[in-house]
Amino acid sequence: MKNILSIICLAVFTGCIGQTVSLETMAQCNQFENCPNASYVKDINNSLNKYVGTWKGNRDGKNYEFNFIKKENIGETQKWDMLIGRVKITNSNGVVEYNNFDRTDGETKFTGFNFQKNLKAYIMFFTGDKSGCIDYGNAYLIIKPETPNKMSITFLPDYDIVTQDCSGFKTTLPTEKVISLTRQ
């Protein structure tokens, strides 16, 4: 009887507390409901690998260079596999307008979250350096299976209340516009 109780306790403990689930599984649950009690949300299917590397493109006279690396087992109480992003933006004259390539992984302010529920886009949270006005939100990375060397990124800022005049303000990444990129 003692052995049976030990086996049941072990099965319950490892099944709930030590559970590893895929990013795709976690993307299917509602934000705070119906989510597995996972200690590790792992890129079991290597779904992040297609985003890793350097990507370049231009939009509205600006050149964009993105670099994404995959980091595993990140976090304290719950571990996640995620992408860390870097971006360099130059204008048509070659003047650098934004660059976080020299920052450490923890300082890039461009970190992965997870896939959309339909698994067609990977969502990353981006924060630019422009202070005072809203310059942060979600960047949606999309790679279609038929064009694995092409990526599109769309930035949707968080719309918080601003307490100062932000007329003429533009986010670091263009708002609600697609940046088309090619793998380098």
Steps between C-alpha positions, in 0.01 A plus 500: 500500500785736586659436158173566319459835676859592416445419131176703490665798670797483263274478193290796614805710591694441177186525287407845628804678641781370280305503177666614179263620228555633150469864397215393272310343792538816707386716206169311492396584856332819614734742673409407856259210454537144378880522488710200600688539825837479326839558650657521152344629175738352247545535127454125463421524127785744423242751375718798597795386287353640177521854645862476617754704304539836331221653294508823296244718327384856453186701551423867436863592423647322802715188508425238763735228619364249751686221673326230703660243726330213679547480876396195697392445856453873584323609817495439870188314611375400155756444223432591135677464169480831312655729244710802588501769233729776392430770245696769321318773308678737262352775286559542125820697572643214707453681832423257782167591661477203736736218590484246781756254357756599764267420791506179700217249456327632811525863385368480143141573605393268218398161637280218385171412657335213312306413188155629418229244563484416126882449504547724193694775680756513777443794737785702650482797736702802380587818686674785318711773657269795441394623840181675596270359233386143442784312326429141599273219393486171313691414185347216297749288305356299211676251273281318250594134437522558124753786542734397787756772416247783520363645822256780574490695823210717611519715814188580700570742787321486831261791521535635851402842627763761419529799733700726271482637147614227261398667174746408228622200698576181309586166654846354439348220291234618256150461643262255332713475186661185363878493479598238241830329573732254326722247678869584463 
